[in-house]
Amino acid sequence: MKKANRIVLIMTDTQRWDMVGCYGNPDMKTPSLDTLAAKGVRFDRAYTCQPVCGPARSAIFTGTWPHFNGVWANNQGLGDNVQTIGRRLKDHGFHTAYIGKWHLDGSDYFGLGKCPDGWDPVYWYDMRNYIEELTPAERVKSRIYETSHEPGMTAEFTFGHRVSNRAIDFLEKHRKEDFILTVSYDEPHQPFLCPEPYNHMYDDYTFPATENVADSLADKPEHHRIWAGKRLGEKNPKTFVQDGHLNSNSFVDSEIGRVLNAIWTHTPDALVIYTSDHGDAFGAHHITNKGPAMYDEVTRIPFIVSWPGVTPGSAATSQPFSHIDLAPTIMAAAGLPVSKAFDGVSALAAFADPKVRVNDAIFMEYGRYETDHDGYGGFQPIRATFDGKYKLVVNLLTSDELYDIENDPHEMKNLILAPGCIAERNRLHDRLLKWMNDTRDPFRGYYWERRPWRTDASKPTWEYTGMTRQRENEEYEPRQLDYDTGIEMTEPVRGKDLRLPRNL
């Protein structure tokens, strides 16, 4: 397979898979992304690693799980020893530019306005940089959807348009270089700013409802019922989409179109990757927004790739895909080594042949929505896995879920106690526990195994598996030392010497 000398990664925020027309909803006016899909491969079963902005992005840009890299909730920064794909590609001679929302510096929603290591400071432009371009009065207007309907409102006022302008400038000036360009929009995330004609595009439209808007939640975890609140008692439940969300969705598609046209003009051979960080419930299961749930509405995202000479056109795959595989895939596409530090694997083979299955199962997690604010259920440790048919969700503080996605795509019937699913449930549970151990999940322990329905669970022990699991990140830090000898470790995963006194 040829090497990708030029890579463009385009991201949106809060855009679930069926907000893009080519995913089966023709009412969604997204001609730019539909055109991209016609030139490449559409992944129909792509999933975020965690349905929250910062944690989702941490997995995308580091190739490591939020439970490892430090960003297991919003407003938590990446660990100092965690490297981004920007740093890795820069160290191999790529020009690395990041333009748009970052949300990984541990600051507030807007960020610090400072370029992190590995990216070109000339092109760095996050939401704090945008806010600081505005007057105090303009800042307030930039956070209110009603501004979309004020006279004189133009695309030029929006963050998305200014992000596109910088991306187009980069493509024009650096088209002959080896580069990775990230174009990260905040749109269609709230406040949903957009000019005419987008600001009235969906005035009389109701997003299609599926049966799960009337889910009784009787067999679902308690925290879902608490989340639903008064909506659970509604007589005629329906989808709930905030005013402007779909308008902004079509607006950002137009901005993406501007960047795609620049790509196809200046770097027509580029590998183009498009995705979003997470979805939105829109009233499914009586919940709104995103948070501590693994329903498809909040975890399933659009993912499209186009690479002339590699990806077939108008192709699609239903094989499960995870954002955790994006960083190693980008490194492999660039012809570079895939680091042992990555938790995922390269999905490059599926770009060329959509029939190739990359993973036997994908995984998702949840820790907390945000450290700065109360709400959103607080601390809700969740781990989940999906194998293409069954989805198992372990909600540590409440009760658990199992869905047959093939036969119950709207996740209405919880099969966690179904006698006919015991073998499949336990098989996925074993796989989930192994994943937690393999990825050095700091929350791992016997309590994840000893669920009320797991009658054959091992007896709890204080040592749990009795293993030590040290990280491998030799490219950027010394190899860790064995605690018992002080000598560099030879095997990162090994049994601990349990003969030592425990009180030392």
C-alpha positions, 0 to 999 in steps of 0.5 A: 500500500502506498504511503500517505504523505498528506493527511487531513483529519476533519472533526465535528462535535456532537454529531451522531451517525444519523445526522449525516445524510449518507447514513440513511436519513435523506432529510439531513442536508449534508452534501459535502460529507455525502460527497466524501462518502461517495469517494471513499468508505463509510463505516456504519458501526464506528464508536467513540471511546467515551461519549464525552468531548475531552475523553473522546478526543484524548483517545483519538489524538493519543491512541490511548484510553482515557482511563490511561492518558489522564483525560477520563473526564472533561477539564482534565489534561493529558499526562506529561508522558502521553504523546499525541500523533502531532508529536509523533509525526513531527518527529518523523519530519511531518508538518503538523498543524492543528486548527480548532477545538482541542479540549485536552489541556485541562482548562475550561471549555475554551482552552488555554489558547496555547499550542501544545508540543508537537503542533505548529504554533503558527497555525494553532487556533483553539476556541480561546484564540477565537474568543480573544478575537471578539469584544466583550459584547461579541463574546456574549453573542457568540454563546447565544443561539438567538444571534443566528437570527440577528440582522447582519449575522454572517458566517465570518462571525463563527468559529467554524468559518474562521477554522476553515479559513486557516485550514484552507490557507495551510493547504494552499501554502504547504501542499507540497510538504508531508503533513497532517492537518487536523481541522476540528470544529466545535459545530454543531455543538451548542450554541449552534451559531449559523447564518442564513440560509442555515438558521431556518433550515429545519424550522418545521422539521421533527427528527425521526423517532424510533420505539426507544423514545417510549422506553419504560426503562423498567429493566434499565439501570437506575441512573438512566431513570434518574437521568430521564426524570420527569420525561419518563412520565410523558404520555406522548414522548418524542425526539428532543432536538435543541433549537438550532442543532440541525441547522448548525449541522448543515452549516458545518457541512458547508464549512467542511465542503470549503475545506474539502474543495481546497484539499481536492484542488491543492492535495488531491492525493491526500488521505482524508478522514472525517469523524465526530467525537460523540453523539446525542440521545435526542430523547431516546430512552427519555434521556438528552445530551450525552453522558453515562450511557452506552446507547448507540445514540450517544456512542455511535458516530460517523466515520468516513475515509477517502484516499485516492488509489486505496479506498474504493468509492461509495463503499460501506462496512458494518464491521465494528470500528473504534476511535482507539484504532485511529492513531495507529492507523494514521501512523501506519498510513504514513509508513511509520512504526506503530508504537507499543504505547498505542492501545489500538491497532491499525485499521489500514487494511479495512480502508482498502478492503471494507470486508476486512474485520479489524477487531473481534470486539470494540470497547467503550468506557465512562468515568465522569462527565466533568470535574469542574461541575456537579451533575450528569450523574457524578462519578459513573464508572462504566465499561462496555464491549460490542462484538457486532451482535451483542453489547455488554455494559457493566455499570459498576454502581448500578445494574448491567445491560446486554443487548442483541443489536442485530435483533434489537437495534434500538436497545429496548430489551435488556438481556442481562438475565436472559437464560438463553444469553448466559454463554454469550454474556459471560464470554463478553464479560471475560473479554471485557475483564481481559481488556481492562487488565491488558490496558492497565485500567486503573479502576480494574479489580475484583468488583468488575468480575463479581456482578450479581449475575455472574454466578461463577465469578472467582472468589475475591482476593486482595491481590486480584490477578497478582500481576504487575502491568508496566507501560511501554513507551520507549520512544519518549521515556526510559524503560520502567524499572522492575520494583523488586530489582531496580533493573529495567523490566524485561516483561511489562506484564508479569507476576508479582513476587508475592513472597515479599512482606506486604507491609514494607 
